Amino acid sequence: MIEDKLHSKPLVSVLVLDYNGQRFWPELLEALGKQTFRNFELIVVENGGPLSIPKRLGTFSITHLRGQGNLGFAGGVNYGASRACGKYLALLNNDAVPHADWLMELVLTMEAEPDVGAVCGKVLFYDRYVRLEIEAPVFRPDREDGVQDDRLLGIRVKLAERQISLYHREGTHRLELVEDDHWIWTKERAALYFPVETLGDLRVEIASHASQFGKFADFRLEGGDWQRVTLTGERQTVCLPISENALFDVVNSAGSEFAEDWSLRELGLYERDGAAFSQEKELEMGSACSLLIRRAALTDEPFDSEFFAYFEDSDLCLRLRRSGCKILFQPRSVVRHHGSATSGVLSSMNIFFSLRNRVWMVAKFAPWPVVLRLLWNGFSGFDKFDRYLHEPFTLFRLKRETWAGLIKRLWRRLCDDD
């Protein structure tokens, strides 16, 4: 029982931002209603279209803040925090589903460590996964333009659009777009992670080359039996029964850190959950998808509202660490995350704010050699993203805002150093 583990039960303000995420709320509210830690208030900030949620969650009231327009994730959290009464702020994505002990484990960790500024939980992808192993006959393709193609190709496998960024692939060639569908060629031996929603059959659409007609390819889900399929030289569907033993979880986030060049490294991303992600540890940064913040450690609003979205949690964590606070990872606090529900995968918004805000982070915190290399190289690397950027997130606007924010933050940094 929670009373046996905590000497006090501090009030926690759970902040959830919504941007046109109505479909997620029934499951989210059900999960919040099952929390083993009960002393919390729920504050919902409506950033997008009208959100229909009840006024109460069981015995808890819900504070529903609306009418401020789209403040972004950073501004929305700041607005919600200004109305919060809790000793701690618990940030939770609207497309995340917390386990019953999610909040309890965060609070237990925070209460036991007075020098901790924030505790982040383990974020798993919402779906569970299976690993499909493939052994296929290979051929060397002919090129009509006369250019030699030295690849040895097995079979082609179709990937669903929503799964493109979630795939862990072994023994494959690059993704190809064929008639608006994403396909990937295997090598002689390959393995792919497939997200699955329910038990039943895994149905995989494949295609083989005419030269492979009548040959055999073998398929199995990890731990199961091989299934031999006769190739038709064209498209066909392979069905494999899914057993409970074949399912496993894949990590979305177990914290993050900056590499030497200050590119962001998401710890555990696309890795199978297991012992490596089951130990408490100190982090450089934690994800705001599931993050408990000590309000007493804040000297201002939680986030730099100019970031709008992306890297605002990294900025917060580095500010907390500079003030002498620790950031901890608590793996017993778990949420399942749909991911990219608001911005989408490789959307203009996602790319725009990720590129811009990463540069701002370099300006604020990176060692001076990294800053100087950034200034020397400029933003020529942004040009390759031009085809993904559309109104209102254009390449011109990206470069203009990045430069302006870079200069502003460098000036502040130089003034602070003085």
The 8 nearest C-alpha neighbors of each residue, nearest first, counted from 0:
[[1, 2, 3, 4, 35, 5, 36, 103],
 [0, 2, 4, 3, 5, 36, 35, 103],
 [3, 1, 0, 5, 4, 6, 8, 7],
 [4, 2, 1, 0, 5, 6, 7, 8],
 [3, 5, 1, 2, 6, 0, 107, 7],
 [6, 4, 7, 2, 3, 1, 8, 107],
 [5, 7, 4, 8, 2, 3, 110, 1],
 [8, 6, 5, 9, 2, 110, 4, 10],
 [7, 9, 5, 10, 38, 6, 2, 36],
 [10, 8, 7, 11, 86, 38, 85, 87],
 [9, 11, 85, 38, 39, 86, 8, 12],
 [12, 10, 85, 39, 87, 86, 88, 13],
 [11, 13, 85, 88, 40, 39, 83, 89],
 [12, 14, 89, 41, 40, 90, 88, 42],
 [15, 13, 42, 90, 89, 43, 12, 41],
 [14, 16, 43, 91, 93, 92, 42, 44],
 [17, 15, 44, 43, 45, 93, 75, 14],
 [16, 18, 45, 46, 20, 93, 44, 19],
 [17, 19, 47, 46, 20, 341, 45, 48],
 [20, 18, 47, 48, 21, 17, 50, 49],
 [21, 19, 18, 22, 23, 17, 93, 24],
 [20, 22, 23, 24, 19, 50, 51, 17],
 [23, 21, 20, 24, 25, 19, 26, 94],
 [24, 22, 21, 94, 20, 25, 26, 27],
 [23, 25, 27, 26, 21, 22, 28, 93],
 [26, 24, 28, 27, 23, 29, 22, 21],
 [25, 27, 29, 24, 28, 23, 30, 96],
 [26, 28, 24, 30, 29, 96, 25, 31],
 [29, 27, 31, 30, 25, 26, 24, 32],
 [28, 30, 26, 32, 27, 31, 25, 33],
 [31, 29, 27, 33, 32, 28, 97, 26],
 [32, 30, 28, 33, 34, 29, 27, 97],
 [31, 33, 29, 30, 34, 28, 56, 57],
 [34, 32, 30, 31, 99, 35, 29, 98],
 [35, 33, 99, 36, 31, 32, 100, 37],
 [34, 36, 100, 99, 37, 103, 33, 1],
 [37, 35, 103, 34, 38, 102, 1, 100],
 [36, 38, 39, 35, 34, 103, 32, 8],
 [39, 37, 10, 36, 11, 8, 9, 40],
 [40, 38, 11, 10, 12, 37, 41, 13],
 [39, 41, 12, 13, 11, 42, 59, 61],
 [40, 42, 13, 61, 12, 14, 62, 43],
 [41, 43, 62, 14, 61, 13, 63, 15],
 [44, 42, 63, 15, 16, 64, 14, 62],
 [45, 43, 16, 64, 17, 65, 46, 63],
 [44, 46, 65, 17, 47, 64, 16, 43],
 [47, 45, 69, 18, 17, 68, 44, 70],
 [48, 46, 18, 19, 45, 69, 49, 17],
 [47, 49, 19, 50, 18, 46, 45, 17],
 [50, 48, 51, 47, 45, 19, 65, 21],
 [51, 49, 21, 52, 48, 45, 19, 20],
 [50, 52, 49, 53, 21, 24, 54, 48],
 [51, 53, 50, 54, 24, 21, 25, 63],
 [54, 52, 55, 51, 56, 61, 60, 63],
 [55, 53, 61, 60, 52, 56, 62, 63],
 [54, 56, 60, 61, 53, 59, 57, 58],
 [55, 57, 59, 58, 60, 32, 61, 54],
 [58, 56, 59, 55, 32, 60, 54, 28],
 [57, 59, 56, 60, 55, 32, 37, 61],
 [60, 58, 56, 57, 55, 61, 40, 41],
 [59, 61, 55, 56, 54, 62, 58, 40],
 [62, 60, 41, 55, 54, 63, 42, 59],
 [61, 63, 42, 43, 41, 64, 60, 54],
 [62, 64, 43, 61, 42, 44, 65, 45],
 [65, 63, 44, 43, 45, 62, 66, 42],
 [66, 64, 45, 67, 44, 63, 46, 68],
 [65, 67, 68, 64, 45, 46, 69, 47],
 [66, 68, 65, 69, 70, 46, 45, 64],
 [69, 67, 66, 46, 70, 47, 65, 45],
 [68, 70, 46, 71, 47, 67, 75, 45],
 [71, 69, 74, 75, 68, 46, 72, 307],
 [72, 70, 307, 74, 69, 73, 75, 308],
 [71, 73, 75, 308, 74, 307, 76, 70],
 [74, 72, 304, 307, 76, 302, 75, 71],
 [73, 75, 70, 304, 77, 71, 76, 72],
 [74, 76, 78, 72, 70, 77, 73, 71],
 [77, 75, 79, 78, 73, 74, 80, 72],
 [78, 76, 80, 74, 75, 79, 300, 301],
 [77, 79, 75, 81, 76, 80, 74, 82],
 [78, 80, 76, 81, 82, 77, 75, 44],
 [81, 79, 83, 77, 82, 78, 76, 88],
 [80, 82, 78, 79, 83, 77, 300, 84],
 [83, 81, 80, 79, 84, 78, 42, 62],
 [82, 84, 80, 81, 85, 12, 79, 42],
 [85, 83, 12, 82, 86, 10, 11, 40],
 [86, 84, 11, 10, 12, 87, 83, 88],
 [85, 87, 10, 11, 294, 9, 293, 84],
 [86, 88, 11, 293, 85, 294, 292, 12],
 [87, 89, 12, 292, 291, 11, 13, 90],
 [90, 88, 291, 13, 290, 12, 14, 292],
 [91, 89, 14, 290, 289, 287, 13, 291],
 [90, 92, 289, 288, 15, 14, 93, 89],
 [93, 91, 288, 95, 94, 15, 16, 90],
 [92, 94, 95, 15, 17, 16, 91, 23],
 [95, 93, 92, 337, 23, 336, 340, 96],
 [96, 94, 336, 92, 335, 93, 334, 337],
 [95, 97, 335, 334, 27, 30, 336, 98],
 [98, 96, 334, 101, 30, 333, 335, 95],
 [97, 99, 101, 100, 333, 334, 96, 30],
 [98, 100, 34, 101, 33, 35, 97, 30],
 [101, 99, 103, 98, 35, 102, 104, 34],
 [102, 100, 332, 98, 333, 99, 103, 97],
 [101, 103, 105, 104, 100, 36, 106, 332],
 [102, 104, 36, 100, 106, 105, 101, 107],
 [105, 103, 107, 332, 106, 102, 101, 100],
 [106, 104, 102, 108, 103, 107, 118, 109],
 [105, 107, 109, 103, 108, 104, 110, 102],
 [108, 106, 104, 110, 109, 105, 103, 111],
 [109, 107, 111, 105, 106, 110, 104, 112],
 [108, 110, 106, 112, 111, 107, 105, 115],
 [111, 109, 107, 108, 112, 106, 113, 5],
 [110, 112, 108, 109, 107, 113, 106, 115],
 [111, 113, 109, 114, 115, 110, 108, 107],
 [114, 112, 115, 111, 110, 109, 116, 324],
 [115, 113, 324, 112, 325, 116, 323, 109],
 [116, 114, 325, 324, 113, 112, 117, 326],
 [115, 117, 324, 293, 325, 296, 292, 326],
 [116, 118, 292, 326, 291, 115, 293, 327],
 [119, 117, 327, 291, 290, 326, 328, 105],
 [120, 118, 290, 328, 285, 289, 329, 291],
 [119, 121, 332, 329, 289, 333, 330, 328],
 [120, 122, 333, 330, 253, 332, 252, 123],
 [121, 123, 252, 334, 251, 335, 333, 250],
 [124, 122, 250, 335, 251, 249, 336, 125],
 [125, 123, 336, 335, 251, 126, 249, 250],
 [124, 126, 335, 336, 337, 123, 127, 95],
 [127, 125, 194, 124, 196, 195, 128, 248],
 [126, 128, 248, 247, 194, 195, 246, 125],
 [129, 127, 194, 247, 246, 193, 195, 248],
 [128, 130, 246, 193, 192, 245, 131, 247],
 [131, 129, 192, 221, 191, 220, 193, 132],
 [130, 132, 220, 191, 190, 219, 192, 129],
 [131, 133, 190, 219, 218, 189, 220, 130],
 [134, 132, 218, 189, 188, 217, 190, 135],
 [135, 133, 188, 217, 187, 216, 218, 189],
 [134, 136, 216, 187, 153, 137, 133, 217],
 [137, 135, 153, 187, 216, 138, 215, 134],
 [136, 138, 153, 152, 151, 187, 135, 139],
 [137, 139, 152, 151, 140, 153, 136, 210],
 [138, 140, 151, 150, 152, 149, 141, 137],
 [141, 139, 138, 148, 142, 150, 152, 151],
 [142, 140, 143, 139, 148, 147, 145, 146],
 [141, 143, 144, 145, 146, 147, 140, 148],
 [144, 142, 145, 141, 146, 147, 140, 148],
 [145, 143, 142, 146, 147, 141, 148, 140],
 [144, 146, 143, 142, 147, 141, 148, 140],
 [147, 145, 144, 142, 148, 143, 141, 149],
 [146, 148, 149, 145, 142, 141, 140, 144],
 [149, 147, 150, 140, 146, 142, 141, 139],
 [150, 148, 147, 151, 139, 140, 152, 141],
 [151, 149, 148, 152, 139, 140, 138, 186],
 [150, 152, 139, 138, 137, 186, 149, 153],
 [153, 151, 137, 186, 138, 150, 185, 184],
 [152, 154, 137, 186, 185, 135, 187, 136],
 [155, 153, 207, 185, 184, 206, 152, 156],
 [154, 156, 184, 206, 183, 205, 182, 185],
 [157, 155, 205, 183, 182, 204, 184, 158],
 [156, 158, 182, 204, 181, 205, 183, 159],
 [159, 157, 181, 182, 160, 156, 163, 162],
 [158, 160, 162, 161, 157, 163, 181, 180],
 [161, 159, 162, 163, 158, 181, 180, 164],
 [162, 160, 159, 163, 164, 165, 344, 158],
 [161, 163, 165, 159, 160, 164, 166, 158],
 [164, 162, 165, 160, 161, 166, 158, 159],
 [163, 165, 162, 166, 344, 161, 167, 160],
 [166, 164, 162, 163, 167, 269, 161, 194],
 [167, 165, 192, 164, 163, 168, 162, 191],
 [166, 168, 192, 191, 269, 165, 169, 270],
 [167, 169, 191, 166, 190, 171, 170, 192],
 [170, 168, 190, 189, 171, 191, 167, 188],
 [169, 171, 189, 186, 188, 185, 190, 168],
 [172, 170, 185, 186, 169, 184, 189, 168],
 [171, 173, 184, 185, 183, 174, 170, 186],
 [174, 172, 183, 175, 171, 184, 182, 185],
 [173, 175, 183, 182, 181, 172, 176, 184],
 [176, 174, 182, 181, 183, 177, 173, 180],
 [175, 177, 181, 180, 179, 182, 178, 174],
 [178, 176, 180, 179, 175, 181, 182, 157],
 [177, 179, 180, 176, 181, 175, 182, 157],
 [178, 180, 177, 176, 181, 160, 175, 182],
 [181, 179, 177, 176, 178, 182, 157, 160],
 [180, 182, 176, 158, 175, 157, 177, 174],
 [183, 181, 157, 175, 156, 158, 174, 155],
 [182, 184, 174, 155, 156, 175, 173, 172],
 [185, 183, 155, 172, 154, 171, 152, 153],
 [186, 184, 171, 153, 154, 189, 170, 152],
 [185, 187, 153, 152, 188, 171, 170, 189],
 [186, 188, 135, 153, 134, 137, 136, 185],
 [189, 187, 134, 186, 133, 170, 135, 185],
 [188, 190, 170, 133, 169, 185, 132, 186],
 [189, 191, 132, 169, 131, 168, 133, 130],
 [192, 190, 168, 131, 130, 167, 193, 169],
 [191, 193, 130, 167, 129, 166, 128, 131],
 [192, 194, 129, 128, 191, 195, 130, 166],
 [195, 193, 128, 126, 127, 129, 192, 196],
 [196, 194, 128, 197, 127, 126, 193, 129],
 [195, 197, 126, 194, 127, 198, 128, 125],
 [198, 196, 195, 199, 127, 200, 126, 241],
 [199, 197, 241, 200, 242, 196, 243, 195],
 [198, 200, 241, 240, 197, 201, 242, 239],
 [201, 199, 240, 239, 241, 238, 202, 198],
 [200, 202, 239, 238, 240, 203, 241, 199],
 [203, 201, 238, 237, 200, 236, 204, 239],
 [204, 202, 237, 236, 205, 201, 238, 157],
 [203, 205, 236, 157, 235, 156, 237, 202],
 [206, 204, 156, 155, 235, 234, 236, 157],
 [207, 205, 234, 155, 233, 154, 235, 156],
 [206, 208, 232, 154, 233, 155, 211, 230],
 [207, 209, 232, 210, 211, 233, 206, 212],
 [210, 208, 232, 211, 212, 207, 233, 231],
 [209, 211, 208, 212, 232, 138, 207, 213],
 [212, 210, 209, 208, 214, 232, 213, 207],
 [211, 213, 232, 231, 230, 209, 214, 210],
 [214, 212, 230, 229, 231, 211, 215, 232],
 [215, 213, 211, 230, 212, 229, 216, 136],
 [214, 216, 229, 228, 230, 227, 217, 213],
 [215, 217, 135, 228, 134, 227, 229, 136],
 [218, 216, 227, 134, 226, 133, 225, 228],
 [219, 217, 133, 226, 225, 132, 227, 134],
 [220, 218, 225, 132, 224, 131, 226, 223],
 [219, 221, 131, 223, 130, 132, 222, 129],
 [220, 222, 223, 130, 245, 219, 131, 132],
 [221, 223, 220, 245, 224, 244, 219, 130],
 [224, 222, 220, 221, 219, 225, 245, 242],
 [223, 225, 219, 226, 222, 220, 221, 218],
 [224, 226, 219, 218, 217, 227, 223, 220],
 [225, 227, 218, 217, 219, 224, 228, 239],
 [228, 226, 217, 216, 215, 218, 225, 229],
 [229, 227, 216, 215, 217, 230, 226, 218],
 [230, 228, 215, 214, 213, 231, 216, 227],
 [229, 231, 213, 212, 214, 215, 232, 228],
 [232, 230, 212, 233, 213, 229, 207, 234],
 [231, 233, 209, 212, 207, 208, 211, 230],
 [232, 234, 206, 207, 231, 208, 235, 209],
 [235, 233, 206, 205, 207, 204, 236, 232],
 [234, 236, 205, 204, 206, 233, 237, 231],
 [237, 235, 204, 203, 205, 202, 238, 234],
 [236, 238, 203, 202, 204, 239, 235, 205],
 [239, 237, 202, 201, 200, 203, 236, 240],
 [238, 240, 201, 200, 241, 237, 202, 219],
 [241, 239, 200, 199, 201, 242, 238, 198],
 [242, 240, 199, 200, 198, 239, 201, 245],
 [241, 243, 244, 245, 240, 198, 246, 199],
 [242, 244, 245, 246, 241, 198, 247, 129],
 [245, 243, 242, 246, 222, 247, 241, 221],
 [244, 246, 242, 243, 129, 221, 222, 241],
 [247, 245, 129, 128, 244, 243, 127, 248],
 [246, 248, 128, 127, 129, 245, 249, 271],
 [247, 249, 127, 272, 271, 128, 250, 123],
 [248, 250, 271, 272, 270, 269, 123, 124],
 [251, 249, 123, 268, 270, 269, 252, 267],
 [250, 252, 123, 268, 122, 124, 269, 249],
 [253, 251, 122, 254, 268, 250, 267, 266],
 [252, 254, 266, 121, 267, 122, 255, 276],
 [255, 253, 285, 266, 252, 284, 286, 265],
 [256, 254, 265, 266, 284, 264, 285, 283],
 [257, 255, 264, 283, 284, 263, 258, 265],
 [256, 258, 263, 261, 262, 264, 259, 255],
 [257, 259, 261, 260, 262, 263, 264, 256],
 [258, 260, 261, 257, 262, 369, 365, 263],
 [261, 259, 258, 262, 369, 257, 263, 365],
 [262, 260, 258, 257, 259, 263, 361, 365],
 [261, 263, 258, 260, 257, 264, 259, 357],
 [264, 262, 257, 256, 261, 258, 265, 255],
 [263, 265, 256, 255, 257, 266, 258, 262],
 [266, 264, 255, 268, 252, 267, 254, 263],
 [265, 267, 255, 253, 254, 268, 252, 264],
 [266, 268, 270, 250, 253, 252, 269, 265],
 [267, 269, 251, 250, 270, 252, 266, 265],
 [270, 268, 250, 249, 251, 267, 167, 271],
 [271, 269, 267, 268, 250, 249, 272, 251],
 [270, 272, 249, 248, 250, 273, 269, 247],
 [271, 273, 249, 248, 250, 270, 276, 274],
 [272, 274, 275, 276, 271, 277, 248, 270],
 [273, 275, 277, 276, 272, 278, 271, 330],
 [276, 274, 273, 277, 278, 272, 267, 271],
 [277, 275, 274, 273, 278, 272, 330, 253],
 [276, 278, 274, 330, 275, 273, 279, 331],
 [279, 277, 276, 280, 330, 275, 274, 329],
 [280, 278, 329, 328, 330, 277, 327, 281],
 [281, 279, 328, 327, 278, 282, 329, 326],
 [280, 282, 327, 326, 328, 325, 283, 279],
 [283, 281, 326, 284, 327, 280, 328, 254],
 [282, 284, 256, 255, 326, 281, 285, 316],
 [285, 283, 255, 316, 282, 313, 254, 256],
 [286, 284, 254, 119, 255, 287, 282, 316],
 [285, 287, 288, 254, 289, 312, 290, 119],
 [288, 286, 290, 289, 312, 90, 285, 91],
 [287, 289, 92, 91, 286, 290, 90, 95],
 [290, 288, 91, 287, 90, 120, 119, 286],
 [289, 291, 119, 287, 90, 89, 118, 286],
 [290, 292, 89, 118, 117, 88, 90, 119],
 [293, 291, 117, 88, 87, 116, 294, 89],
 [294, 292, 87, 116, 295, 296, 117, 88],
 [293, 295, 296, 297, 87, 292, 86, 88],
 [294, 296, 297, 293, 86, 298, 87, 116],
 [297, 295, 294, 293, 116, 298, 319, 324],
 [298, 296, 294, 295, 299, 301, 300, 293],
 [297, 299, 296, 300, 295, 301, 294, 319],
 [300, 298, 297, 301, 302, 296, 303, 294],
 [299, 301, 302, 77, 297, 298, 303, 80],
 [302, 300, 77, 299, 315, 297, 303, 76],
 [303, 301, 73, 300, 304, 311, 315, 77],
 [302, 304, 305, 306, 311, 73, 301, 300],
 [303, 305, 74, 73, 306, 307, 302, 77],
 [306, 304, 307, 303, 73, 74, 308, 302],
 [305, 307, 304, 308, 311, 303, 356, 73],
 [308, 306, 71, 73, 305, 304, 72, 74],
 [309, 307, 72, 306, 71, 73, 311, 352],
 [310, 308, 311, 353, 352, 356, 306, 307],
 [311, 309, 313, 312, 314, 356, 357, 308],
 [310, 312, 314, 309, 313, 306, 302, 315],
 [313, 311, 315, 310, 314, 287, 316, 286],
 [314, 312, 310, 316, 315, 311, 284, 317],
 [313, 315, 311, 317, 312, 316, 310, 318],
 [316, 314, 312, 318, 313, 317, 302, 319],
 [317, 315, 319, 313, 284, 318, 314, 320],
 [316, 318, 320, 314, 319, 315, 321, 313],
 [319, 317, 321, 315, 316, 320, 314, 322],
 [318, 320, 316, 322, 317, 324, 321, 315],
 [321, 319, 324, 317, 323, 322, 318, 325],
 [322, 320, 318, 323, 319, 317, 324, 316],
 [321, 323, 319, 320, 324, 318, 296, 317],
 [324, 322, 320, 321, 319, 325, 114, 116],
 [325, 323, 320, 116, 115, 319, 114, 322],
 [324, 326, 115, 116, 320, 114, 327, 323],
 [327, 325, 117, 282, 281, 118, 115, 116],
 [328, 326, 281, 118, 282, 280, 119, 325],
 [327, 329, 119, 280, 279, 118, 120, 281],
 [328, 330, 120, 279, 331, 332, 119, 327],
 [331, 329, 121, 332, 277, 120, 328, 279],
 [332, 330, 329, 333, 104, 120, 121, 101],
 [331, 333, 101, 120, 330, 104, 329, 121],
 [334, 332, 121, 101, 120, 98, 122, 331],
 [333, 335, 97, 122, 96, 98, 95, 123],
 [334, 336, 125, 123, 96, 124, 95, 122],
 [337, 335, 95, 125, 124, 338, 123, 94],
 [336, 338, 125, 94, 124, 95, 340, 335],
 [339, 337, 340, 336, 94, 124, 95, 125],
 [340, 338, 343, 342, 341, 344, 337, 349],
 [339, 341, 338, 343, 342, 94, 337, 20],
 [342, 340, 339, 343, 18, 20, 19, 338],
 [341, 343, 339, 349, 340, 348, 346, 344],
 [344, 342, 339, 346, 340, 341, 345, 349],
 [343, 345, 346, 339, 342, 349, 164, 161],
 [346, 344, 349, 350, 343, 347, 387, 348],
 [347, 345, 349, 348, 343, 344, 350, 342],
 [348, 346, 388, 350, 349, 387, 351, 392],
 [347, 349, 351, 346, 350, 342, 352, 392],
 [348, 350, 346, 347, 351, 342, 352, 353],
 [351, 349, 353, 347, 348, 352, 354, 346],
 [352, 350, 348, 354, 353, 349, 347, 355],
 [351, 353, 355, 354, 356, 350, 349, 348],
 [352, 354, 350, 356, 351, 355, 309, 349],
 [355, 353, 357, 352, 351, 356, 350, 358],
 [356, 354, 401, 352, 358, 357, 353, 351],
 [355, 357, 359, 358, 353, 352, 354, 360],
 [356, 358, 360, 359, 354, 355, 353, 361],
 [359, 357, 361, 356, 360, 355, 362, 354],
 [358, 360, 356, 362, 361, 357, 405, 363],
 [359, 361, 357, 363, 358, 362, 364, 356],
 [362, 360, 365, 358, 359, 363, 364, 370],
 [361, 363, 359, 360, 409, 405, 408, 364],
 [364, 362, 360, 361, 408, 359, 412, 365],
 [363, 365, 361, 362, 360, 366, 317, 412],
 [364, 366, 361, 369, 367, 362, 370, 363],
 [367, 365, 369, 368, 370, 364, 361, 362],
 [366, 368, 370, 369, 371, 365, 372, 362],
 [369, 367, 371, 370, 366, 372, 365, 373],
 [370, 368, 372, 367, 371, 366, 365, 373],
 [369, 371, 367, 373, 368, 372, 362, 361],
 [370, 372, 374, 368, 373, 369, 367, 375],
 [373, 371, 375, 369, 374, 370, 376, 368],
 [372, 374, 370, 376, 371, 375, 377, 369],
 [373, 375, 371, 377, 372, 376, 370, 378],
 [376, 374, 372, 373, 377, 371, 370, 378],
 [377, 375, 373, 374, 372, 378, 379, 380],
 [376, 378, 374, 375, 379, 373, 380, 372],
 [379, 377, 380, 381, 376, 398, 382, 373],
 [378, 380, 381, 377, 382, 376, 383, 398],
 [381, 379, 378, 382, 383, 384, 377, 376],
 [382, 380, 379, 378, 383, 384, 385, 394],
 [381, 383, 385, 384, 380, 379, 394, 378],
 [382, 384, 385, 381, 380, 386, 379, 387],
 [385, 383, 382, 387, 386, 381, 388, 350],
 [384, 386, 388, 382, 387, 383, 394, 381],
 [387, 385, 384, 388, 383, 389, 382, 394],
 [386, 388, 385, 384, 347, 389, 346, 345],
 [389, 387, 347, 393, 385, 386, 392, 394],
 [390, 388, 393, 392, 391, 347, 387, 386],
 [391, 389, 392, 393, 388, 347, 394, 396],
 [390, 392, 393, 389, 396, 388, 347, 348],
 [393, 391, 390, 389, 388, 347, 351, 348],
 [394, 392, 388, 389, 396, 395, 390, 391],
 [393, 395, 397, 396, 385, 398, 388, 392],
 [396, 394, 398, 393, 397, 399, 392, 400],
 [395, 397, 399, 393, 394, 398, 400, 392],
 [398, 396, 394, 395, 400, 399, 401, 393],
 [397, 399, 401, 395, 396, 400, 402, 394],
 [400, 398, 396, 402, 401, 397, 395, 403],
 [401, 399, 403, 397, 402, 398, 404, 396],
 [400, 402, 355, 398, 404, 399, 403, 405],
 [401, 403, 405, 399, 400, 404, 398, 406],
 [404, 402, 400, 406, 405, 401, 407, 399],
 [405, 403, 407, 401, 406, 402, 400, 408],
 [404, 406, 402, 408, 359, 403, 407, 362],
 [405, 407, 409, 403, 404, 408, 410, 402],
 [408, 406, 404, 410, 405, 409, 403, 411],
 [407, 409, 411, 405, 410, 406, 363, 362],
 [408, 410, 412, 406, 411, 362, 407, 405],
 [409, 411, 413, 407, 408, 412, 406, 414],
 [412, 410, 408, 414, 409, 413, 415, 407],
 [411, 413, 409, 415, 410, 414, 408, 416],
 [412, 414, 416, 410, 415, 411, 409, 417],
 [413, 415, 411, 417, 412, 416, 410, 409],
 [414, 416, 412, 417, 413, 411, 410, 409],
 [417, 415, 413, 414, 412, 411, 410, 409],
 [416, 414, 415, 413, 412, 411, 410, 409]]
